[in-house]
Amino acid sequence: MTPRPTPASASGDPEPGTTPAAAVRRRPSLPFDPIEAAAGLWSQHWDDVPRMRAVTSLMRVHQLVLTELDERLRPLGLTFARYEVLVLLSFSRRGALPLGKIGERLQVHATSVTPLVKRLEAAELILRTPHPEDGRAVLASITPAGRELLERATEVVMGARFGLGSLTDAQCDDLTELLTPPREAAGDFEV
């Protein structure tokens, strides 16, 4: 079954079971843009205001998107990080990967993977077993319950439009294109 995004109704209200991004935000909006205010102050002391403003905006959007997705996944007993592990395992040919490979693919340190995997295992969404060919490695395998929850969680994430519902598809493509050069420059992937 391929999940579909949850469309907004003709009235502009979200479909039942979804929460608008504004409702997920817990703090009241500020009466000014704090990033623009910070950029004004920054410019009085230092140069490179466009990059300061861009990186601060990028980090803030990261916080907002992650908070929204975590809050939407919380009723399912997941965080976005745990959801990513389930997605990654579901994409693997055998539904299993060594823990080191999970860290590599998610581009996080191996020590970050272990607590995620332990939580998923405690919830019986994955199973950890010794690697049959490498005695030092541990395999994580997605369980049928993990696959079932992944389907439900994917509907939630897609219903939230990945936390970027305020952007058009073209803007999302533009954003991806804009963020590719810094990723390349950092050696995030080989071209």
ROSE-4610 file (N, C-alpha, C; in Angstrom, 1 decimal, always signed):
// ROSE-4610
residu = [M/M/M/T/T/T/P/P/P/R/R/R/P/P/P/T/T/T/P/P/P/A/A/A/S/S/S/A/A/A/S/S/S/G/G/G/D/D/D/P/P/P/E/E/E/P/P/P/G/G/G/T/T/T/T/T/T/P/P/P/A/A/A/A/A/A/A/A/A/V/V/V/R/R/R/R/R/R/R/R/R/P/P/P/S/S/S/L/L/L/P/P/P/F/F/F/D/D/D/P/P/P/I/I/I/E/E/E/A/A/A/A/A/A/A/A/A/G/G/G/L/L/L/W/W/W/S/S/S/Q/Q/Q/H/H/H/W/W/W/D/D/D/D/D/D/V/V/V/P/P/P/R/R/R/M/M/M/R/R/R/A/A/A/V/V/V/T/T/T/S/S/S/L/L/L/M/M/M/R/R/R/V/V/V/H/H/H/Q/Q/Q/L/L/L/V/V/V/L/L/L/T/T/T/E/E/E/L/L/L/D/D/D/E/E/E/R/R/R/L/L/L/R/R/R/P/P/P/L/L/L/G/G/G/L/L/L/T/T/T/F/F/F/A/A/A/R/R/R/Y/Y/Y/E/E/E/V/V/V/L/L/L/V/V/V/L/L/L/L/L/L/S/S/S/F/F/F/S/S/S/R/R/R/R/R/R/G/G/G/A/A/A/L/L/L/P/P/P/L/L/L/G/G/G/K/K/K/I/I/I/G/G/G/E/E/E/R/R/R/L/L/L/Q/Q/Q/V/V/V/H/H/H/A/A/A/T/T/T/S/S/S/V/V/V/T/T/T/P/P/P/L/L/L/V/V/V/K/K/K/R/R/R/L/L/L/E/E/E/A/A/A/A/A/A/E/E/E/L/L/L/I/I/I/L/L/L/R/R/R/T/T/T/P/P/P/H/H/H/P/P/P/E/E/E/D/D/D/G/G/G/R/R/R/A/A/A/V/V/V/L/L/L/A/A/A/S/S/S/I/I/I/T/T/T/P/P/P/A/A/A/G/G/G/R/R/R/E/E/E/L/L/L/L/L/L/E/E/E/R/R/R/A/A/A/T/T/T/E/E/E/V/V/V/V/V/V/M/M/M/G/G/G/A/A/A/R/R/R/F/F/F/G/G/G/L/L/L/G/G/G/S/S/S/L/L/L/T/T/T/D/D/D/A/A/A/Q/Q/Q/C/C/C/D/D/D/D/D/D/L/L/L/T/T/T/E/E/E/L/L/L/L/L/L/T/T/T/P/P/P/P/P/P/R/R/R/E/E/E/A/A/A/A/A/A/G/G/G/D/D/D/F/F/F/E/E/E/V/V/V]
num = [1/1/1/2/2/2/3/3/3/4/4/4/5/5/5/6/6/6/7/7/7/8/8/8/9/9/9/10/10/10/11/11/11/12/12/12/13/13/13/14/14/14/15/15/15/16/16/16/17/17/17/18/18/18/19/19/19/20/20/20/21/21/21/22/22/22/23/23/23/24/24/24/25/25/25/26/26/26/27/27/27/28/28/28/29/29/29/30/30/30/31/31/31/32/32/32/33/33/33/34/34/34/35/35/35/36/36/36/37/37/37/38/38/38/39/39/39/40/40/40/41/41/41/42/42/42/43/43/43/44/44/44/45/45/45/46/46/46/47/47/47/48/48/48/49/49/49/50/50/50/51/51/51/52/52/52/53/53/53/54/54/54/55/55/55/56/56/56/57/57/57/58/58/58/59/59/59/60/60/60/61/61/61/62/62/62/63/63/63/64/64/64/65/65/65/66/66/66/67/67/67/68/68/68/69/69/69/70/70/70/71/71/71/72/72/72/73/73/73/74/74/74/75/75/75/76/76/76/77/77/77/78/78/78/79/79/79/80/80/80/81/81/81/82/82/82/83/83/83/84/84/84/85/85/85/86/86/86/87/87/87/88/88/88/89/89/89/90/90/90/91/91/91/92/92/92/93/93/93/94/94/94/95/95/95/96/96/96/97/97/97/98/98/98/99/99/99/100/100/100/101/101/101/102/102/102/103/103/103/104/104/104/105/105/105/106/106/106/107/107/107/108/108/108/109/109/109/110/110/110/111/111/111/112/112/112/113/113/113/114/114/114/115/115/115/116/116/116/117/117/117/118/118/118/119/119/119/120/120/120/121/121/121/122/122/122/123/123/123/124/124/124/125/125/125/126/126/126/127/127/127/128/128/128/129/129/129/130/130/130/131/131/131/132/132/132/133/133/133/134/134/134/135/135/135/136/136/136/137/137/137/138/138/138/139/139/139/140/140/140/141/141/141/142/142/142/143/143/143/144/144/144/145/145/145/146/146/146/147/147/147/148/148/148/149/149/149/150/150/150/151/151/151/152/152/152/153/153/153/154/154/154/155/155/155/156/156/156/157/157/157/158/158/158/159/159/159/160/160/160/161/161/161/162/162/162/163/163/163/164/164/164/165/165/165/166/166/166/167/167/167/168/168/168/169/169/169/170/170/170/171/171/171/172/172/172/173/173/173/174/174/174/175/175/175/176/176/176/177/177/177/178/178/178/179/179/179/180/180/180/181/181/181/182/182/182/183/183/183/184/184/184/185/185/185/186/186/186/187/187/187/188/188/188/189/189/189/190/190/190/191/191/191]
x = [+0.8/+0.0/+0.9/+0.7/+1.4/+0.6/+1.1/+0.4/+0.3/-0.8/-1.0/-1.0/-0.6/-0.7/-2.1/-2.4/-3.7/-4.0/-5.0/-5.2/-6.1/-6.0/-6.8/-8.2/-9.2/-10.6/-10.8/-11.9/-12.2/-12.2/-12.6/-12.7/-11.3/-10.3/-8.9/-8.6/-9.6/-9.4/-8.7/-7.8/-7.2/-8.2/-7.8/-8.7/-8.7/-9.8/-9.8/-8.6/-8.1/-6.9/-5.6/-5.7/-4.4/-4.5/-3.3/-3.2/-2.5/-3.0/-2.3/-1.0/+0.0/+1.3/+1.2/+0.3/+0.2/-0.3/-1.1/-1.7/-0.6/+0.4/+1.5/+2.4/+2.6/+3.5/+2.9/+3.7/+3.2/+3.4/+4.4/+4.6/+3.9/+3.5/+2.8/+3.8/+3.4/+4.2/+4.8/+6.0/+6.6/+6.0/+6.0/+5.4/+6.5/+7.6/+8.7/+9.4/+10.2/+11.1/+12.4/+12.6/+13.8/+15.1/+15.0/+16.2/+16.6/+15.6/+15.9/+16.4/+15.9/+16.4/+17.8/+18.1/+19.5/+20.4/+19.9/+20.8/+21.1/+20.2/+20.4/+21.5/+21.4/+22.4/+23.8/+23.7/+24.9/+25.7/+25.0/+25.6/+26.3/+25.9/+26.6/+28.0/+28.3/+29.5/+30.4/+29.7/+30.4/+29.8/+30.6/+30.1/+29.4/+29.2/+28.6/+27.2/+26.4/+25.0/+24.2/+24.3/+23.5/+23.7/+24.9/+25.1/+24.7/+24.9/+24.4/+22.9/+22.2/+20.7/+20.3/+21.0/+20.6/+20.8/+21.9/+22.2/+21.2/+21.0/+20.0/+18.6/+18.2/+16.9/+16.8/+17.9/+18.0/+17.9/+18.6/+18.6/+17.2/+16.6/+15.2/+14.2/+14.3/+13.3/+13.5/+14.8/+15.1/+14.4/+14.5/+13.8/+12.3/+11.7/+10.3/+9.8/+10.4/+10.0/+10.1/+11.3/+11.5/+10.5/+10.2/+9.3/+7.9/+7.5/+6.1/+6.0/+7.0/+7.0/+7.1/+7.9/+8.0/+6.7/+6.0/+4.7/+3.6/+3.7/+2.7/+2.9/+4.2/+4.5/+4.4/+4.4/+4.4/+3.2/+2.0/+0.9/+1.1/+2.0/+2.4/+3.6/+4.1/+5.2/+6.6/+6.6/+7.8/+8.3/+9.5/+10.1/+10.4/+10.8/+11.2/+12.4/+13.4/+14.6/+14.3/+13.4/+13.0/+12.3/+11.4/+10.7/+11.7/+12.8/+13.8/+14.5/+14.7/+15.3/+14.4/+13.1/+12.1/+12.0/+12.0/+12.0/+13.2/+14.4/+15.7/+15.6/+15.2/+15.1/+14.1/+13.0/+12.0/+12.5/+13.4/+14.0/+15.1/+15.7/+16.7/+16.2/+17.0/+16.5/+16.0/+16.6/+16.2/+15.5/+15.2/+14.6/+15.5/+16.8/+17.8/+19.0/+19.7/+21.0/+21.8/+23.2/+24.0/+23.8/+24.0/+23.8/+24.8/+26.0/+27.0/+26.5/+25.9/+25.3/+24.2/+23.4/+22.2/+22.8/+23.8/+24.4/+25.0/+25.6/+26.2/+25.2/+24.1/+23.0/+22.3/+22.0/+21.3/+22.3/+23.6/+24.6/+24.6/+24.6/+24.7/+25.8/+26.4/+27.4/+26.7/+27.5/+27.0/+26.5/+27.0/+26.5/+25.1/+24.7/+23.3/+22.4/+22.8/+21.9/+21.5/+22.4/+22.1/+20.9/+20.7/+19.5/+18.2/+18.3/+17.2/+16.7/+17.7/+17.5/+16.9/+17.5/+17.0/+15.5/+15.2/+13.8/+12.8/+13.3/+12.5/+12.3/+13.4/+13.4/+12.5/+12.5/+11.7/+10.2/+9.9/+8.5/+8.2/+9.1/+8.9/+8.7/+9.3/+9.2/+10.4/+11.5/+12.7/+13.2/+14.1/+14.7/+16.2/+17.0/+18.5/+19.0/+19.8/+20.4/+21.9/+22.7/+24.1/+24.2/+25.1/+25.3/+25.8/+25.3/+25.7/+27.1/+27.6/+28.9/+30.0/+29.6/+30.5/+30.2/+31.0/+30.7/+30.7/+31.3/+31.4/+30.2/+29.4/+28.3/+27.0/+26.0/+24.6/+23.7/+22.8/+21.8/+20.5/+19.9/+18.6/+17.6/+16.5/+15.6/+14.2/+13.5/+12.1/+11.2/+10.3/+9.3/+8.0/+7.1/+5.8/+5.1/+5.2/+4.6/+5.3/+6.6/+7.3/+6.8/+6.6/+6.1/+4.7/+3.9/+2.5/+2.5/+3.3/+3.4/+4.0/+5.0/+5.6/+4.6/+3.7/+2.6/+1.8/+1.4/+0.6/+1.4/+2.7/+3.5/+3.7/+3.9/+4.1/+2.9/+1.7/+0.5/+0.5/+1.0/+1.1/+2.1/+3.2/+4.3/+3.8/+3.3/+2.8/+1.6/+0.7/-0.4/+0.1/+1.3/+1.9/+2.7/+2.7/+3.5/+4.9/+5.4/+6.8/+7.2/+6.2/+6.5/+6.8/+6.7/+6.9/+5.7/+4.5/+3.3/+3.1/+3.9/+3.8/+4.6/+5.3/+6.1/+5.4/+5.5/+5.1/+6.1/+5.6/+6.6/+7.8/+7.6/+8.7/+9.6/+9.1/+9.9/+10.7/+10.1/+10.8/+12.0/+11.8/+12.8/+13.9/+13.5/+14.5/+15.3/+14.7/+15.4/+16.4/+16.0/+16.9/+18.1/+17.9/+19.0/+19.9/+19.3/+20.1/+21.0/+20.5/+21.2/+22.2/+22.2/+23.1/+24.5/+24.9/+26.3/+27.0/+26.4/+27.0/+27.2/+26.3/+26.4/+27.6/+27.7/+28.8/+30.1/+30.2/+31.4/+31.9/+30.9/+31.2/+31.6/+31.5/+31.8/+30.7/+29.4/+28.3/+28.0/+28.4/+28.3/+29.2/+29.5/+30.4/+29.6/+30.1/+29.4/+29.9]
y = [-1.2/+0.0/+1.2/+2.1/+3.4/+4.5/+5.1/+6.2/+7.4/+8.1/+9.3/+10.5/+11.7/+12.8/+13.1/+13.7/+14.1/+15.4/+15.5/+16.8/+17.7/+19.0/+19.9/+19.9/+20.2/+20.2/+21.5/+21.6/+22.8/+24.0/+23.9/+25.1/+25.6/+24.8/+25.1/+24.5/+23.9/+23.2/+21.9/+21.5/+20.2/+19.0/+17.9/+16.8/+16.3/+15.5/+15.0/+14.1/+14.2/+13.4/+14.1/+15.3/+16.0/+17.3/+17.8/+19.1/+20.1/+21.3/+22.3/+22.7/+23.1/+23.4/+24.4/+25.4/+26.5/+25.9/+24.9/+24.3/+23.5/+23.0/+22.2/+23.1/+24.3/+25.3/+25.7/+25.6/+25.8/+27.3/+27.9/+29.3/+30.3/+31.4/+32.4/+33.1/+33.5/+34.2/+35.5/+35.8/+37.1/+38.2/+39.4/+40.5/+41.0/+40.4/+40.8/+39.5/+39.6/+38.5/+38.5/+37.6/+37.7/+37.4/+36.8/+36.5/+37.8/+38.6/+39.9/+40.8/+40.8/+41.7/+41.3/+40.0/+39.6/+40.0/+39.9/+40.3/+41.8/+42.6/+44.0/+44.3/+43.6/+43.7/+43.2/+42.0/+41.4/+42.3/+43.0/+43.9/+45.1/+45.4/+46.5/+46.1/+44.8/+44.3/+43.5/+42.7/+41.8/+41.8/+41.2/+41.1/+39.8/+39.5/+38.3/+38.0/+39.1/+39.1/+38.1/+38.0/+37.0/+35.6/+35.2/+33.8/+33.6/+34.6/+34.5/+34.4/+35.2/+35.1/+33.8/+33.3/+32.0/+30.9/+30.8/+29.7/+29.7/+30.9/+31.0/+30.6/+31.0/+30.6/+29.1/+28.5/+27.1/+26.3/+26.7/+26.0/+26.2/+27.3/+27.5/+26.7/+26.6/+25.8/+24.3/+23.9/+22.5/+22.2/+23.2/+23.0/+22.9/+23.8/+23.8/+22.5/+22.1/+20.9/+19.7/+19.5/+18.4/+18.4/+19.5/+19.6/+19.2/+19.7/+19.3/+17.8/+17.3/+15.8/+15.0/+15.3/+14.6/+14.6/+15.8/+15.9/+15.1/+15.1/+14.3/+12.8/+12.4/+10.9/+10.4/+11.3/+10.9/+10.0/+10.2/+9.3/+7.9/+7.7/+6.4/+5.8/+6.5/+6.1/+6.2/+7.1/+7.3/+8.8/+9.0/+10.3/+10.2/+11.3/+11.3/+10.5/+10.5/+9.8/+8.3/+7.8/+6.4/+6.0/+6.9/+6.7/+6.5/+7.3/+7.2/+5.8/+5.3/+3.9/+2.9/+3.0/+2.0/+2.2/+3.4/+3.6/+3.0/+3.2/+2.7/+1.2/+0.6/-0.9/-1.4/-0.7/-1.2/-1.1/-0.2/+0.0/-1.0/-1.7/-2.6/-3.9/-4.6/-5.8/-6.9/-7.1/-8.1/-7.6/-6.3/-5.7/-5.6/-5.8/-5.8/-5.1/-4.5/-3.8/-3.9/-3.9/-3.8/-2.4/-2.3/-1.0/+0.1/-0.3/+0.6/+1.2/+0.3/+0.7/+1.7/+1.5/+2.4/+3.8/+3.8/+5.1/+5.8/+5.0/+5.5/+6.1/+5.3/+5.7/+6.9/+7.0/+8.1/+9.3/+9.1/+10.1/+10.6/+9.7/+10.0/+9.1/+9.4/+8.6/+7.3/+6.3/+5.0/+5.0/+5.9/+6.0/+6.5/+7.3/+7.8/+6.7/+5.7/+4.7/+3.7/+3.4/+2.4/+2.7/+3.9/+4.2/+4.2/+4.6/+4.5/+3.0/+2.2/+0.8/+0.1/+0.5/-0.1/+0.2/+1.5/+1.9/+1.2/+1.0/+0.3/-1.2/-1.7/-3.1/-3.3/-2.4/-2.5/-2.4/-1.7/-1.6/-2.8/-3.7/-4.9/-4.5/-3.4/-2.9/-3.4/-3.7/-4.3/-5.4/-6.2/-7.3/-7.1/-7.2/-7.2/-8.6/-9.0/-10.3/-10.2/-11.2/-11.2/-11.3/-10.6/-10.7/-12.1/-12.8/-14.2/-14.3/-13.2/-13.3/-12.5/-11.6/-10.7/-10.8/-11.6/-11.8/-10.5/-9.4/-8.2/-7.3/-7.6/-6.7/-7.2/-6.3/-6.6/-6.2/-7.0/-6.7/-6.2/-5.2/-4.8/-5.1/-5.8/-6.3/-5.7/-5.2/-4.7/-5.8/-5.8/-6.8/-6.5/-7.5/-7.2/-6.0/-6.0/-4.8/-3.5/-3.6/-2.4/-1.9/-2.8/-2.5/-1.9/-2.4/-1.9/-0.5/-0.3/+1.0/+2.0/+1.5/+2.4/+2.9/+2.1/+2.5/+3.7/+3.4/+4.5/+5.7/+5.6/+6.8/+7.5/+6.8/+7.5/+8.3/+7.8/+8.6/+9.9/+9.8/+11.0/+12.0/+11.5/+12.4/+13.0/+12.2/+12.8/+13.7/+13.4/+14.3/+15.6/+15.6/+16.8/+17.5/+16.9/+17.4/+17.6/+16.6/+16.6/+17.9/+18.6/+19.8/+21.0/+20.8/+21.9/+22.2/+22.1/+22.4/+23.8/+24.7/+26.1/+26.4/+25.3/+25.5/+24.7/+25.2/+24.5/+23.4/+22.5/+21.5/+22.1/+23.1/+23.8/+24.5/+25.0/+25.6/+24.6/+23.4/+22.3/+21.9/+21.8/+21.4/+22.5/+23.7/+24.8/+24.8/+24.5/+24.4/+23.2/+22.1/+21.0/+21.3/+22.0/+22.4/+23.4/+24.3/+25.3/+24.7/+23.6/+23.0/+21.9/+21.6/+20.6/+21.0/+22.2/+22.6/+22.6/+23.1/+22.9/+21.5/+20.6/+19.2/+18.6/+18.9/+18.4/+18.9/+20.2/+20.8/+20.2/+19.7/+19.1/+17.6/+17.1/+15.7/+14.8/+15.3/+14.5/+13.3/+13.4/+12.4/+12.7/+11.6/+11.7/+12.0/+12.9/+13.3/+12.4]
z = [+0.0/+0.0/+0.0/-0.9/-1.0/-0.4/+0.7/+1.4/+0.4/+0.5/-0.2/+0.7/+0.2/+1.1/+1.4/+2.6/+3.0/+2.4/+1.5/+0.9/+1.8/+1.6/+2.4/+1.8/+2.6/+2.0/+1.3/+0.6/-0.2/+0.6/+1.9/+2.8/+3.2/+2.9/+3.4/+4.8/+5.4/+6.7/+6.4/+7.3/+7.2/+7.3/+6.6/+6.7/+8.1/+8.5/+9.8/+10.1/+11.3/+11.7/+11.5/+10.8/+10.6/+11.5/+11.7/+12.6/+11.7/+11.6/+10.9/+11.6/+10.8/+11.4/+12.5/+12.3/+13.3/+14.6/+14.6/+15.8/+16.6/+15.8/+16.5/+17.2/+16.7/+17.3/+18.7/+19.7/+21.1/+21.6/+21.1/+21.6/+20.7/+21.2/+20.4/+19.5/+18.3/+17.4/+17.9/+17.5/+17.9/+17.0/+17.5/+16.6/+15.6/+15.5/+14.6/+14.2/+13.2/+12.7/+13.5/+14.4/+15.2/+14.4/+13.3/+12.4/+11.7/+11.3/+10.7/+11.7/+12.9/+14.0/+14.3/+14.4/+14.7/+13.5/+12.3/+11.1/+11.2/+11.6/+11.8/+12.8/+13.9/+15.0/+14.6/+13.9/+13.4/+12.5/+11.6/+10.6/+11.2/+12.5/+13.2/+13.7/+13.7/+14.3/+13.3/+12.4/+11.5/+10.1/+9.2/+7.8/+7.6/+6.3/+5.9/+6.4/+6.4/+6.9/+6.1/+4.7/+4.0/+4.5/+4.8/+5.2/+6.7/+7.5/+8.9/+8.9/+8.1/+8.0/+7.4/+6.4/+5.8/+6.7/+7.4/+8.3/+9.5/+10.0/+11.1/+10.7/+9.5/+9.0/+8.8/+8.2/+8.0/+9.3/+10.3/+11.6/+12.3/+12.1/+12.7/+12.0/+10.7/+10.0/+10.4/+10.5/+10.9/+12.3/+13.2/+14.5/+14.4/+13.6/+13.4/+12.8/+11.7/+11.0/+11.9/+12.6/+13.5/+14.6/+15.2/+16.3/+15.8/+14.7/+14.1/+13.9/+13.2/+12.8/+14.1/+15.0/+16.3/+17.0/+17.1/+17.8/+17.1/+15.8/+15.0/+15.2/+15.3/+15.4/+16.9/+17.8/+19.3/+19.6/+19.1/+19.5/+19.0/+18.0/+17.5/+18.3/+19.2/+20.0/+19.2/+18.3/+17.5/+17.5/+17.2/+16.9/+15.4/+14.8/+13.4/+13.2/+14.2/+14.1/+14.0/+14.9/+14.9/+13.7/+13.2/+11.9/+10.8/+10.8/+9.7/+9.7/+10.9/+11.0/+10.4/+10.7/+10.2/+8.6/+8.1/+6.7/+6.0/+6.6/+6.1/+6.0/+7.1/+7.2/+6.2/+6.0/+5.0/+3.6/+3.3/+2.0/+1.7/+2.7/+2.5/+1.9/+1.1/+0.4/+1.3/+2.5/+3.4/+4.6/+4.6/+5.8/+7.0/+6.8/+7.9/+7.4/+8.4/+8.1/+9.4/+9.3/+10.4/+11.0/+12.4/+13.0/+12.4/+12.1/+11.5/+10.2/+9.4/+8.1/+8.3/+9.3/+9.6/+9.9/+10.7/+11.1/+9.8/+9.0/+7.8/+6.8/+6.6/+5.7/+6.2/+7.5/+8.1/+8.4/+8.2/+8.3/+9.8/+10.7/+12.1/+12.7/+13.8/+14.5/+15.0/+15.0/+15.5/+16.9/+17.7/+19.1/+19.2/+18.1/+18.0/+17.6/+16.9/+16.4/+17.5/+18.4/+19.4/+20.3/+20.8/+21.6/+20.7/+19.5/+18.6/+18.4/+18.1/+17.9/+19.1/+20.3/+21.6/+21.8/+21.5/+21.7/+20.8/+19.5/+18.5/+18.9/+19.4/+19.8/+21.0/+22.0/+23.2/+22.8/+21.7/+21.2/+20.2/+20.0/+19.2/+17.7/+17.3/+15.9/+15.1/+15.8/+15.1/+16.1/+15.5/+16.2/+16.0/+17.1/+16.9/+17.0/+16.1/+16.1/+15.7/+16.1/+15.7/+14.2/+13.6/+12.1/+11.8/+10.9/+10.6/+10.0/+9.4/+8.7/+9.5/+10.4/+11.1/+12.6/+13.3/+14.7/+15.6/+15.0/+15.8/+15.6/+14.5/+14.1/+14.6/+14.7/+15.1/+13.9/+13.6/+12.6/+13.2/+12.6/+13.0/+11.9/+12.2/+11.2/+11.6/+10.6/+10.9/+11.0/+12.0/+12.3/+11.5/+11.4/+10.8/+11.5/+12.8/+13.6/+13.2/+13.0/+12.5/+11.2/+10.3/+8.9/+9.0/+9.8/+10.0/+10.5/+11.6/+12.2/+11.2/+10.4/+9.4/+8.4/+8.0/+7.1/+7.7/+8.9/+9.6/+9.8/+10.2/+10.5/+9.2/+8.1/+6.8/+6.4/+6.7/+6.4/+7.2/+8.5/+9.3/+8.7/+8.4/+7.9/+6.5/+5.7/+4.4/+4.6/+5.6/+5.9/+6.4/+7.0/+7.5/+6.4/+5.2/+4.1/+4.4/+5.3/+5.7/+6.5/+7.0/+7.7/+6.8/+5.5/+4.5/+3.7/+4.3/+3.6/+3.0/+3.6/+3.1/+1.8/+1.4/+0.2/-1.0/-2.2/-3.4/-3.7/-4.6/-5.1/-5.7/-6.5/-7.2/-6.2/-5.1/-4.1/-3.3/-3.1/-2.5/-3.4/-4.7/-5.6/-5.6/-5.6/-5.5/-4.2/-3.1/-1.8/-1.9/-2.4/-2.5/-3.3/-4.4/-5.3/-4.6/-3.9/-3.1/-2.1/-1.4/-0.3/-0.8/-2.1/-2.6/-2.6/-3.1/-3.1/-1.7/-0.6/+0.7/+1.1/+0.8/+1.1/+0.3/-1.0/-1.8/-1.2/-0.9/-0.4/+0.9/+1.7/+3.0/+2.8/+1.6/+1.3/+1.8/+1.8/+2.2/+1.3/+0.0/-1.0/-2.1/-2.9/-4.0/-5.3/-6.1/-7.3/-8.5]
